[in-house]
Amino acid sequence: MRAQTLRQYLSVHTWAGIVAGFALFVAMLGGALTVFHHEIERWEQPATRHAPLSLAQTEQLADMVRTQFPAAREQMGVVLPNHSPTPFAYWQAADGTWMQARLRLSADGTAPSLAIGGARPGLSSTINALHYSLSIPTYGLYLMGVVSLFYGMALISGVIVHLPRVTRDIFALRPGRNLKRFWQDAHNAIGVLSLPFHILFALTGALLCLSLPLMMAFNVVTFENRLMPQIPQITGSVPATIAPVDGKPLDLKALLARAEHAAPGLETTAVAWTRYGKPDAVAEVYGEANDSLGVFSAVAVRLNDGAIVGQHSPGARDTNHAVMSMIYGAHFGNFAGDAMRWLYFVLGLMGAVLVYSGNLLWLESRRKRTSALQPAHLRWMARATAGVFLGTCLGIAVAFVGAIVAPSLTALSIFVGTLAVSVLFAAVTAPAVAATGLLTATALACFAIPTVDAVFTSDNLVRSMAAGDGVLAGVDLVALAGTLIFALFARATWRRARRGDPNSVWARPLPHCAPPPEAAARGPSTPPPAESIDTGRNAA
């Protein structure tokens, strides 16, 4: 391949990574944690860790909602207790407003009542929202679809650029004084070894995030406005019409039994009722089949007699439902048990490291090697890298602590507040100081997770391990591993600042090369030394 062509691909690789890098880091870190969404949801609610609501209480919740809110009889869904430790019902009011309700029990477990209103997003829900939309309402989902496309461009162009030396350097990891070579080796090794999975993440992420705009475009361009009315049948299992039949609606236990009989191996997660109490009433039971790549399944049961009127599950669905379910399963990694989920967790973290190391390489390749004072755009890029990337790690760790210590605060407010403080701290300090401080703070926050778990709840790491509770013990163990990793990175960053090449944005700031902000704003009173003038020779 010609040198000019390689340079063009390198430019695409660099700028696609830079443009999408900050959003990608948040999405990758959030995605790695979202693999264990339900485990985190259980950990963050100490009151229901060991005593989730029963199926009978869940049905009681549904009956109370239908009694107090007649509009819920037309359409209502319930998340089951094996999917969430605190099941909730959701429905659409007569004015179009979406409502939520949870069952609130008295101290002795009797006299249940409804807690109406949308529950505040918890820690697990916030991390999930950070993954797929950066917690930006409405348009964040589409933004992440575009970011996924940029990510795919960066992956493909990176392979083309580094392909000539991949076979020689793929397993090379050369630490030492040449930090650019070390980060280049790490970046290339992670990128190549995890390439198939990350291409899969980018492709399925783009499809999941941009599916609605794509369907709207195809509806107008190809299907002459006939596609959108068919979306419920395309995405669900309930047919367009249900033959009416008289009878008494099945209770929740019998309903789930009918669905599980129709789809053996189905682990039910939610139920949605439509036209409850009418002759054509139907319930759609959702679940997961963990022995298939297409894990997401649904069974439509006619409510008054238990007849199966629709189904998409492994071995009993059309091509459309099979492809859609495989896209979900391939993106979230819940199709092959815990081993695959741990693999996806590691791959998500590797993706975050890939993006972070890409920013470090961009900075290292553009620094002035003959001057301690680096160009302003490099200093600000280094500050942004430390503030956003490391601030995201700190924000999520603090949100874990806040879920136990301050449950009245939302996880999103804790995350955003911590991230804002981190970015501000990075903006007013030297990059080396900001990176070291934020890494140290993240290590302390990670250590605080098992600490507050032991102090503020009846559980602790030793007790959870003795009881064989892998979920609660796993959260604390991962937090302790994070403590060690971030502490080692903080130590390495500070050593690099003190002993590494002084002509770098990551070097310890020296008084003679760090003028006060007001002096920098006025401009130098005397001409700078000739050797400190950037002639452009070292900018590439």
N, C-alpha and C positions, 0 to 999 in steps of 0.2 A: 504494500500500500504506500502511496506517495506521502512524503513528509507533510505536504500541505493538507492533504485529506486527514491525516492523523491529528494535525493541529486543529482542524475544524471540529473533529469529534471530541478532542480534549476540551475545546471551548464549550461545546454543548454539554459535556459531562460536568464541567466546573460550574457553569451558570445555572444549569437545571438543579444541581445540588444546592447551590447557594440560595436560589430563589425559594426552593421548597424545604430547605433544611430545617429551619426553625419549627415550622408546623409539623414536619415529619418526625422530629425528635419527640415532640409531645405525643404524637399519635403512636409512635413505636413504643415508648415507655408505657403509655396508657394501655396499649394493646397487649403488651406482655403481661400486665397485671390483670387485664380483663379476662385472660384465659382462666383465671381462678375467681371469676366474678361471684359465684355463689358462695365460695369459701370465705371471701372477704365480707360478703353481706352477712354471713352468720357471725363472723368475728366482731363486726362493728356493733352488734346488738346484744350486749351481755345479758339482758333480761330474758331473751328467748334462745340463747345458745343451746341450752339443754332441755328446753321445754317449748318447742314450736307448737303452733295451733294444730289441732287435730282436723281430720277430714270432716268430722261431724260439726265442729265449730265453723269450718269454712262454709259448709252448707247452711248453717244458721245465719252466717253473714249474708249469703246470697238471698235467703228468704226475707231477712229483715230489710234489705235494700229494696226488694220488689214490693214489699208491703208499704214502705214509707215513700217510695218514689215510683209511681206507676209507669213513668217513661222508661224505667229500666226493664220492664217486662217486654218491651219491644226489642231491645238488644242490650245485653250486658255480658261482661266477661269477668272471670275470677282467676287469679293466679293461685295455684295449688300449694299446699304447705311443703311438699317435697321439692319445690322450686324456689320458694322464698320462706324464710322463717316466720314472716308476718304477712300472711296472705291478704290480698286486698281485692276489692271489686271496683270495676270501672264501667261507666255507661255515659250516654249522651243525654243531657237534659232536653226539655222541649224547646228551649231557646238555642240549642246547638252547643251549649257549653259542656265540655267533658268534665265529669265528676269522678271522685274517688271516695272510697269508704273502707275503713278497717274496723275490725271488731275490737272493742275496748272492754276488757274484763275488770270486774271489781277486785279488791284485794284478795277475797276468798275464792275467786274464780267463778262467782255466780253473777246474776243480774247483768248480762252483757248489754252493751249499748253500741251505737255506731259513732265512730269518729269520722266526721264528714270533712271533705276537702282533700285536695291533693297533698299527699305526704311530701315533706321537704326532701329533695334528692339527697340520698345518703352517700356515703363514701364510695361504695361499689358503683352506684349509678353515675356519680360524678366522674369517676375514672373512666367508665365506659363512654360517657359523653365527650370527655377529652379525646378519647381515641377516635371516635367517628365524626366529630364535628367541632372539636376544640371548645365545646360547651357554648358555641355561638348559636343562638336561636335561628331556625329556619335555613339561613344561607350557609351556615357552617358545614352542613352535610355536602352541599355542592362544592364548596371551597375545597374540602378534603378530596372530593373526586378529581378536581383539577390537580391538586397536589399529588395524587396517586399517579396521574399521567406524567407529571414532571419526574416523579420518582422512577417510573419505567424508562423514560428517556435517559436519565442519569445512569441507570443500571446497564442498559444496552450499549450506550456510548462508552461507558467505562470498560466493559468487556472488550470492545473493539480496540480501545486505546492500549490496554495492558495485555492483550492476547499474545503479542510476540514474545513476552518474557514471563508469561504465566507458568509454563512448565519448569522454568529455571528457578523462579523465586517464590512459588506458591507456598512452600513450607519454610521459607526463610523469615526469621524474626531476629533482627540484629540490633539489640539494645546497645547503647553506648553514648558517646558524646554527639554523634550525628542523629539528632532527634527526628529530623525530617525523614531519614531513611527508616528509622524505627516505626514511625507512624505510617509511612508509606507501605512498609511490609505488613503491618497490622491491618491497614485499610484494604490492601489487595487480598490478603488471606481471608479476611471475613467476607469480603465481597464475593470472592470466587467460590468459597466453600458453601456459602449459604445462598448462592445465586438462584438456583431453581425455586427455592421457597420465597425469596423476596420478589422475584418476578411474579410468582403466584399471588403474593400479597398485593402487589401493585395492580395487577389485572383485576382480581376479584374486588379489591377496594374501589377501583374506578367504576366497576359495574354496579356494585351495591350503592354507591353514593350518587351515581348519575342515572340510575335506572328510571326514575320518574321523568327527568328532562328528555331522556331518550325515547320513552314511551309516548310522551306528548309530541315529540317531533315525528315519530313514525305514525302517530294517529292522524296527523294532518297531511304528511307527505305521501304516505303509502296506503293507509287504511281508510281514507276518506271519512274521518271522524267516527269510525265504528269500533275503534279499539278500546277507548276508555270505558265504555259501558260494560265491556267484557272482563275488566281487570279483576273483579271479585272472583269470577270463575277461574281465571287464569292463575291467580295466586292462592286460592283456597280450595277446599274440597266440597263445599256446599253447592249443589246444582242450582240452576236459575229458578226452577220451580220444584215445589215439594208437593206430592200427592197428599191431600188432607186425610187424616184419620182421627177418629175420636178416641179418647182414653185419658188416663191419668198420667201426668208427666213422670218420667223416671226420676228417682232420687239420684244424688250425685254418685253414691257408691255403685249403684247399678249401672249408671251411665258409663262410668270409667271401666267397669267390668266388661261391658259390651264393646267398648273401643279396644281394650287390651286383647279381647278374644279375636277381634277382627284383624288386629295387627300385633302378632306375637312379638314380644321383646320391646314393645313400646313403653317408654318411661314417660308417663303423662306429666305435663307441666302447667297446663291452663285449660279452661273451658270457656266457650262463648255461646250463650243462649240467644236465639232469635225467635220472636213472636211467642214467648212463653205463655202457655195456657190456651193457645189457639190450635185448631186442628192441624195446621201445617207447621207447628213448632219444630225447630231443629236445634241440635246442639253440636258444635264443632269442638272436638277434643284434640288439643295440640300435644305434641310430645317429641321425644328424641329416640332414635334407634341407633344405639352406640356401635352396632356391628356393621355399619354401612357408612360409606363416604357421604351419601345423602342422608344426613342424620335427621333433619327436620321433617316431621310427618304430621298428618292430620287425618282424623276420621270424623265424618259427618253422620250423626245418629238422629233418626226421626224420634222426637222426644216422647211421643205418646205410645209407641209400641216397640221402640228399640231397634227398628230396622236400620240397617246400614244403607244410606242413600248416596254416599260419596266417600272416597278414600284416596289419599296419596301417601304411600309408605313403601319401603323397599319391597320390590316384587309386585306392587299393585298401584302403579302410577304411570302416567304418560311421559313422553320425552320432555315436555315442557317442565313439569313438576320435578322430574329427575334432575334436569340440568340446574334448575333454580336451587334445589336442595343441596346439590353438590357444590355449588358456588358458596353457599353459606358454610357448609362443613369444611371445605378446603380453606376458607379464610379464617375460621375460628379454631380449627384443630380439635374439635370435640368428636371425632369419628373413630378413634382407636384407643380409648381409655386414657388412663393417667399418664402413661409413658409418652404418648403423643402430645398431651397437654404440656408436660414439662419440656419437651422438645420445642414446642411453639413458644413457650415462655423464654427459653434461652435464645431462640431465633429473634424474638422481639427485642431483647436486650442487645443482641448483636447488631440489629438494625440501628438502634440508638447509638451504639458505639461507632458504627459505620458513618453515620451522619456527623457525629462530633469529631471524629478523626478527619473527615473531609474538610471541615472548617479549619482545623489546626494545620492541615497541609496547605490550604489556601493562604493562610497567614504566613507560614514558614517559607513558602516559595516566593513570597513578595517582600520579605523584609530586607532592609538595607544592612548589609553585612559589614559596613565600615562606619556605622554611626550608632551610638546608643539611643539617640532620639529618633524613633521611628515615625513615618508619616502619620498624619492625623487619622486618615481613613483606616489604617491598619490598627491603630490604637482603639478606635471606636468599634471596629469589627471584633476585636478581641474582647472588649468590654461587653458587647452584645452577646458574644458566644458564652462568656462566663455567666452573665446575668440571666439569660433566657434558658440555656441548657442546664446549668447547675441550679438555677433558681427553680426550674421545673422539678428537678429531683428533690430539692429541699421542700418545695410546696407540697408535693405528694406525701413526703415523710411526715411533715407537720400535720397534714390533713388526717393521717392515720392516728397521730397522737390526739388531735382534736376530737375525733370520733368518740374517744373514751373520756377525755378530760372535760370537753365542752360540747356535749351533744346538742345543746341548744343552738349552736352555730352551724350553719351549713358547711359542708365540705368544700363547696365551690368558693364560698367567701373566704375561707381559710386559705385555700390554694391561691386564689387571685391576690389576696393581701400579701401573702408570703412572696409570691412571684414579683409583685410590684416593689416590695422592699428590696428584694434581691437585685432587681434591675437598677433601682436607684443607687444601691450600694456599689454596684459595678460601675455605674456612670461617674461616681465622684471619687473613685479610688483607682489606683493603677491596676492593670489586668492581673498581674501576679498576685497582688494583695486580694483582689476580688475573688479570684479562683481559689486561692488557699483558704480564705475565710468561708466561702460558700461550701467548699468540700468538707471543711471541718464542721461547720454547722449541720450539714446533712448527715455526717457520721454521728453526731450527737443526737440528732432527731431520730435516726434509725435505732440508736441504743435506747432512746426513750420509749419506743413502741412496746417492747416486752416489759419495760420497767413500769409504765402506767397500767399495762394489762395486769401485772401482779399487784399493784397498789390499789387500783380503783375497781377491780372485779374480783370475783371469787376464784378466778383461774390464774395460773402461772405456768411457765414453761415446764417446770419439773412435774407439776401435777398433771398437766395435759399429756406429757410423754408417759407418765406412769399409768394413766387411764387409757392409753392407746388412741388418744384423740389426735389424729394426724392433721386435721384442719387447723385447730387452734395452735398446736405446737408448730405446724408448718409456717404460719404467719410470723410467729416469734423468731423461728430459726432463720427465715429469709431476712428478717430485719437485722438480726445479729450478723449475718453474712454481709449485708449492706454496710453495717457499721465498720467492719474490717476493711472492705474494699474502698470505701470513701476515705477512711483514715489513711490507708496506704497511698491513695491518689493525692491526698492533701500533703502528706510528707514528701512525696516525689515532686510535687509542684513547687513546694517551698525550697527544696534542695536545688531544683532547677533554677529557681529565681536567684539563689545566693551563689551557686557554684557554676552555673551554666554560662553560655556565651552571653556577655553583657549587651551585645548588639541585637536585642530581641525585645518584642513586646512583652514577653514573659519573664524578662529579667527584673530583679529588684530595682525599684526606682532610685535613682541617685539625685542628690540635690542639684547638681550642676546641669542635669538634663531634664529636670521637671519644673519648668517655670510656673509660677502661680497663675491661676486662671485669668486674673485681671491683666497680668503682664502679657499673657498670650493673646488676650483680646486686643490690647493696644498695639501689639506688634513689637518686634525687637527694636531697641533704641540704637543698636549698632549692627552693622552687617554681620551675618552668621559666618563662621569659619568656612572656608572653601570646601573642606572635606565633608561638611554636613549638608551641603546642597545636593538634593536629589536631581541627578541629571537625566534620570530615566533609564540608565543602563541596567540598574538592578531591579527594575519594576516587574520584569517578566517572571 
